[in-house]
Amino acid sequence: MAAVWLADDQRLDREVAVKVLSDVLASEPDYVERFDREARTAAALSHPNLVGIFDYGSDDGRPFLVMDWVE
């Protein structure tokens, strides 16, 4: 469904995880809607055992989430 990458947030000097919806699924409106729902739901939750959501967007038609990086 998606790939998760370790990235460097250069503005805030921290490591983050970036989850990117696959190319194939990014062209399917149902999956994009599901990914959007996941982002909104996760962003509304706050708990020590859940990763925090920092950003959500789209780049070149591929939705992504920026989250806490947990080793």
C-alpha positions as a Python dict, from the first residue, in 0.01 Angstrom:
ca = {
    (1, 'M'): (0, 0, 0),
    (2, 'A'): (272, 248, 98),
    (3, 'A'): (643, 278, 163),
    (4, 'V'): (792, 443, 472),
    (5, 'W'): (1119, 632, 444),
    (6, 'L'): (1350, 785, 700),
    (7, 'A'): (1395, 1154, 617),
    (8, 'D'): (1573, 1456, 758),
    (9, 'D'): (1355, 1753, 856),
    (10, 'Q'): (1611, 2025, 787),
    (11, 'R'): (1393, 2310, 915),
    (12, 'L'): (1349, 2157, 1261),
    (13, 'D'): (1670, 1950, 1266),
    (14, 'R'): (1513, 1611, 1337),
    (15, 'E'): (1459, 1274, 1175),
    (16, 'V'): (1106, 1195, 1056),
    (17, 'A'): (928, 908, 885),
    (18, 'V'): (763, 982, 551),
    (19, 'K'): (492, 741, 439),
    (20, 'V'): (418, 762, 65),
    (21, 'L'): (127, 591, -109),
    (22, 'S'): (240, 366, -394),
    (23, 'D'): (221, 489, -755),
    (24, 'V'): (-41, 232, -847),
    (25, 'L'): (-271, 309, -554),
    (26, 'A'): (-224, 686, -588),
    (27, 'S'): (-418, 663, -914),
    (28, 'E'): (-713, 494, -739),
    (29, 'P'): (-952, 747, -578),
    (30, 'D'): (-1074, 495, -318),
    (31, 'Y'): (-721, 434, -191),
    (32, 'V'): (-638, 804, -188),
    (33, 'E'): (-952, 864, 19),
    (34, 'R'): (-852, 582, 255),
    (35, 'F'): (-503, 728, 295),
    (36, 'D'): (-656, 1072, 363),
    (37, 'R'): (-884, 919, 627),
    (38, 'E'): (-584, 748, 788),
    (39, 'A'): (-400, 1082, 804),
    (40, 'R'): (-695, 1265, 961),
    (41, 'T'): (-765, 988, 1211),
    (42, 'A'): (-401, 955, 1318),
    (43, 'A'): (-364, 1333, 1350),
    (44, 'A'): (-665, 1347, 1582),
    (45, 'L'): (-510, 1095, 1824),
    (46, 'S'): (-255, 1166, 2092),
    (47, 'H'): (-103, 887, 2301),
    (48, 'P'): (253, 796, 2410),
    (49, 'N'): (228, 466, 2217),
    (50, 'L'): (127, 628, 1886),
    (51, 'V'): (345, 818, 1642),
    (52, 'G'): (262, 1184, 1596),
    (53, 'I'): (160, 1324, 1258),
    (54, 'F'): (344, 1643, 1154),
    (55, 'D'): (222, 1696, 798),
    (56, 'Y'): (7, 1553, 522),
    (57, 'G'): (11, 1644, 157),
    (58, 'S'): (66, 1535, -200),
    (59, 'D'): (368, 1556, -427),
    (60, 'D'): (325, 1491, -797),
    (61, 'G'): (-11, 1326, -725),
    (62, 'R'): (125, 1092, -456),
    (63, 'P'): (-15, 1147, -105),
    (64, 'F'): (230, 1140, 186),
    (65, 'L'): (233, 1158, 566),
    (66, 'V'): (518, 1300, 775),
    (67, 'M'): (536, 1133, 1117),
    (68, 'D'): (755, 1081, 1422),
    (69, 'W'): (1051, 857, 1345),
    (70, 'V'): (1071, 562, 1584),
    (71, 'E'): (1369, 330, 1558),
}
